[in-house]
Amino acid sequence: MLLAEAIGSIIREWRRIVPMAAGIVWGVASVFVLVAVGRGFEESQRASLEALGDSFMLLRVNRATSSRGDLRTNAFVRIDGDDIAAIRAGAPSIEGISPKANNWFIKAYRGGNIAHIVAVGVEPEYADIAHFEMEPGGRWIDQNDIDQELPVCVLGWGPRADLFGDEDPIGKEISVIFSRDSGDDTVVRKIKVIGCLNNLELAGDEIYTSHQRVVMLPFTTWERFSPSDFQFFVIRVNDVEQKETALAEVREVLGKRRGFDPKNANTLVPYFDAYERKAKIDAVFGGLEIFLGAVGILILLLGAVGVANVVLMSVTARTFEFGLRRAIGCRRRLIFGQVFLEASIVCLLSGILGFAFGASILEVITHLDLPEGFATPRIDVDAAWLPAGILFIVSLVAAAWPAARASRISIVHALHGGGI
């Protein structure tokens, strides 16, 4: 009975209701699209970080001052395998560590195919610290490769494509040109391919962390082929709260071994801090969620106020009807329920149309050729929770106000033609 009366009242007042309901439709669609675009961008940022690893730091030993405070004669500190072993033994806050010793921008070739690569010396533990996936059929560097200094390597997808194309590279050899002493001592080494990395990386612009152009070797093999010292290594800490403690421990160990002041933060520089980047992503998109919530409340509240006004005008026009119903025994809660139902139905239908409109906009966007850096919006239930929640709240406000006014009508005043 109440539902039929509410629908009948909406039909009678449709000319007034439609323009106001359109505000809710537009508001829901706008918030839905904004949330979906924001979620898509957030997902792309998190996927980009996950492709590299979200729980490690890439560190570089840098320019240092001695414990006496004077600038050292060598511009940069360089370390070797013994320093990595000392850090592993003397930094209890570190869960894992591996060298990432680089030969930058050297050449590898196979037959007539040439690739510009970065030869990287790592230990087996590197795979537990950074993130990457191996292609089926290959394997990662193991401890036997380290102990035997075997001339084996794992290819990034760039050298794999340049040197082998569609051919299976596992078990085949490539030639890599290594240089010592600023290029005065150049030697060509033949290296056997034991594995290849999958092309899953989304952040190829991170030159120091990208695996796109790498040829990874056992660290001991790299030491034999290359200069024996380096500047980069990766660590994973036991807990993110221990990050600064871990850095202090590393500076202390290296300071004692290399003769520099461990209190000088410039001696050890985080070139890539996945912990910090993850925290920034959480903060940025957490703030964006709050911002979109505030915008959505304002947009939908304006539409809901319009609907409430239209319903209130309908209630005013029906003052005599409500007074007569009260006089013959109709209870206040029934009048409240009818008016509340009218406004709720309008808001609900407007919200459904808004979601449909927003979904159609997003469907069009996903088929467009988006510019680089513009993430595809994520259309799913998660993106609908915020506008749905806001719509529910403003619908209650829009429905309760005119319903309360109608239920408090004075019988005598209404039957004499007075307003609410």
N, C-alpha and C positions, 0 to 999 in steps of 0.2 A: 504493500500500500504506500509506504513512505517513498519507496524507490520510484513508483509510477508517478506520484505527485511531484517528486523532485525533477524527473525527466520532463514532465509536462511543463513545469515552470521554466526549465532551461530552454525548451523549444519556443515558448512564448517570448522569451527575452533574448533570442539568439542574435538579433541585430546589435544589441548592446554588448553581449558577451564576447562575440567573435573578435572584435578589435583588441579587447583586453586579453583574451586568451592567446592571441597571436604574440603578445609580449612574452608570455611564459614559453610558448613554442620556441621563439627565437632565443630566449635566455637559456633553456635547456640545451638546445642545439649548440649554442656558442660555448657553453661550459663543457659539453661533451667533446666537441672538437678540440678545444684548448687542452683538456686533460689527455685526450688520445695523442695529440701532437707532443705534449710534454712527456708522456709515458714512452712514446716511441724514441724520443731523443735520449731519455734516461736509459732505456734498454740498450741503445747503440753505444752510449758511453760506458756502461757496465760491461757490455760484450767486448768492447775495445780493450778495456783494462783486463778482463778475464783472459783474453787472448794472449796477453803478455804475462799474466800472473798478478794476483792482487794482494800477495802477502810476502813481498820481498823488497829489498833495496839494492840498487846498483850503486856501488861506492867507487870513488876515485881518490887515490892519494894525490895530493896537490902540493903547491908551493908551501914551504915550511920555514920556520925560524928555529934556530937551535935552542937548546935549554938555556943558553946564556943571553938569548934575545937578539942575536945578530942574524941577518939574512944569510941563509946558506948560499954557498957559491954555486951549487947546482940549482937550477930553476925549479925543478920538480923532484919530489921523492919518487922512487920506483921500488917495487917490491919483487920478491921471488917466491918460489914454492915453499921455502922454509918459513917465510913470514906467514903464509896461509896456515901452515901447521902450527905455528906459535899462537896465532889468533884462535884457532880451533881449541887449543889447550888452555888458553888464558882468558877466554871471554865466555863465561858460563851463561850469559844471557842470550847467546846465539845458538839457535837450534840447528842451523845448517849453513855451510859456507862452501863456495867454489870459486876458483879463479875464473875470470873471463878475460883472458889475455888475447889481445887483438893484433893482427897484422892488417892494417887498413889498406884498402884499395889496391890489392895485388891481383894478379891474373892467374886464372886456371884455364887449361885447354885440354881438348880431347880431339884428336884429328884436326880438322879445320874449324872446329867450334871453339870460341873463346868466351869466357865469362869474367866479369870484374867482381871480385869477391872480397869478403873479410874473413881471413883465417882466424878461428877462435879456438884457443886452448881451454878446455873445461875438464872437470872431474865428473864421475858418474852422478854425484850428488846434485849437480846442476839441474837435472831433470826433475828433482823433487822440490826445487826452489822456484824456478821459473816455470812457465806453462807452455807446452806445445804438444802436438800429437804426431806420432810416427805413422808413415804409410805402412799398410800391411806388407809383410814379406821381409822387412828389415829389422834391425835391432839398434838399441842404444849402446853407447860406449860403456864398457864394464871395467871391473877392477883388473882383469887380466890384460886388457889393452893398456892400462896405466902401467902395470908392473913390467910388461914386456916392451913398452914404448913402441907399440905396433903402428905401422903407417896406414891407419884406417881413418875413415871420416864419415860424418853424417852430413848430407847436403840439405841446405835450404831450398825452397821451391824455385828461387831465381836461378841459381847455378844448375839445378836439376833440369829446368826447361832449356836453358841456354846450351848445355853440353849434351843432353840426351834426348830432348824433345819428348816423343811418346815412347821411346825405348826404355826398357827396364834397366836401371843403372846398378842394381844390387850385384855385387861381386866383380864389377868392372873397375878399371883404373882410370884416374885422371892425373894430369900433371899440374903441379902448382909451383909458381915461381916465388921463392922466398928470398928476402934481402936482409943482409946484416950490415951494420956500420954505415948507415945512410946510403945504402945501395952499392957500396964499393965491393961487397962480397955477395954475389948473387948465385943461387943454386936452384936447380929444378928437381923437385921431389915427386916421385910417383906414389900415389895414395889410393888405396882400395876403398870403394864405397860400400859401407855396411848398412846404411839406412838413409831414409829421406824424410823430411818433415812435411806434414800436410799443410796446404795453403789455407789456414783458418784465420790468419792474423788480420785484424782490422785497423792496425795502427802502424802502417809501414813508414810513417814519417818520423817515428821514434828511432832515430838512427842508432842510438846506443843500446837499445833494447830489442830492436827488430831482428827477427830471424830470417828475413827475406833473402838477403844476399850472403848468408854465412856458409862457411864450410867448417864444421866443428871437428876438432881433433882431440884425442887424449892429451891432457895437459903435458904429460911427460914427453910425448912426441912433439908437441908444439915447442917445448923448451929445447929439444934437440935440433929442430929445424930453424928456430928463430932466435932473436935476442932473448936472453934468459930472464930479463926483468920486464915488468909490466906495471900498469897503473889501475886497472879495473878488476873488481871482484864483486860477487853478489852474496848477500846474507839473508837469512830468515831468522827472526827473533822468536823466542819462546812465547812472548805475549806482546801485543802492540804497545802496551803500557811500558814495556821495558826497552823501547826503541832508543831513547836517549841514553839509557844506561849502557846498552850494547855499543853505541857509538863511542861513548867514553872509554869503555873497556878496550875497544879496538885501537883508539888513539894511544892509550896507555901502553899496550903491547908494542905497537909500531914505534912509539916514541922512544922506548927503551932500546929497541933493536936498531933504529935508524938515527938516533941522536937528535930528535927534535922535541919541541915543547908540546906535550900531550894536551895542554890546556888551550892550545891554539886551534879553534874549530876549523880554520881554513886548511889544515893539513889533511882533513878527510871530508870530502864533499859528496853528499848524496846527489848523484846525477839523475837518478830516477827513484822516486819514493812511492811505491804502490800503496803503502799504508796511508800516506798523506793524500794521495789522489783519491783513494776510496772514501776517506773522510770528507773531502771536499765535494765529491759527488753526492754523498748522503746529505750534506748540509745544503747544497744548492737545490737539490730536488725536493728536500723536505720543506725548504722555504717556498719553493714554487708551488707545492701542494697547498700551503697555507694561503698564499696569494690568490691562487685560483679559487679556493674556497671562499675567500672574502669577496672576490669579484662576482662569483656565482650567486652568493647571498644577495648582493646589491641588485644584480640584474633580475633575479627571480622575484625578489621582494617587491620591486617596482611593478612587475606584472601581476603579482598576487594582490597587491593593494588595489590595482585596477579592477581585478575580478571581485574583490571584496566590496568595492564601491558599487559595482553593477548589481551584485546580489543585494546589497543594502538598499539600493534604489527600488529593487523589486519588492523587498520587504516593506518599504514605505508605502508603495502603491497598494499593498495587500494588508494594510493595517486593520481595516474593518473586518476582513476575512479572519485574521488571526484573533481579533477581539471577540468575534462571534463564536469561533471555535472554543475559545477559553470560556465563554459564557455558558456553553452547553456541556462543559465538563472536560474538554481536552486538556491534558496535562502539559506543563511547560516543557518537559523533556521531549515530548513528541514534536512540538513546534521547533525546538532546538535541533532535534534530529533531522527534520525535513530540510531546514535551511542549511544545516551543516553538510548534509548529503549533497545538496545542490552545488555548493561551492567546491566540495571535494571532488565531485564528478567532473566539473569543469577543469580543475587543476590536474586531475589524473589523465583525462583525455588530452589535455594540452601537453602534458609531460610525455605521453606516448608518441604524439605527433612530433614533439621536439626531438626525441631520441631517433625516430625514423628519419627526420630531416637531417639531423647531425650525422647519422650513419651513411646516408646517401652522399653527403658532402665528403666524408672521409673516404668512401669508396671511389669517388672521382679523384681525390688527391692521390690515392695509392696507385692509380693507373697513369699518373702524370710522370713525365721525365723530370724528376726532382734534381735540383742543383746539388753539387758536391757539398757534403756537410749537412744537408737537410735530411733528417732521419724520417723514414716512413712511419706515419702514425700507427699506433698499436690499437686496433679495434678489438676489445674484449670486454668481459664482464667487469674487470677491475676498473677500466676507464669509466664505467657507468655508475660506480658506487658513489662518487662525489656528487655529481648532479642529481642522482636519485635521492641521496640523503638530504641535500639542500631543498629539493622539491618537496619532500615529505614535510620538512619543518615549515616552509613558507605556506604549504597547503593547509596545515593545521591553523596557522595564524589567519590566513584568508578565510577559512571556513568558520572558525570559532567566533570571530568578531561579529559578523552580521547575525549569526545564529543566537549569540547571547543577547543581542539587542532585541531580536524578535521574541525570544522567550520571556523577556521582562516587560512586554507591553501591558499597560494598564487596561483592564477590560472596559471600565467606564470611559476612559479617555479615548480608546480606540473606537467604541461604538458611537461616540459623539463626533467622529471624523478627525480626531487629532492624529498627529504623526508619531513616530517612535522617538 
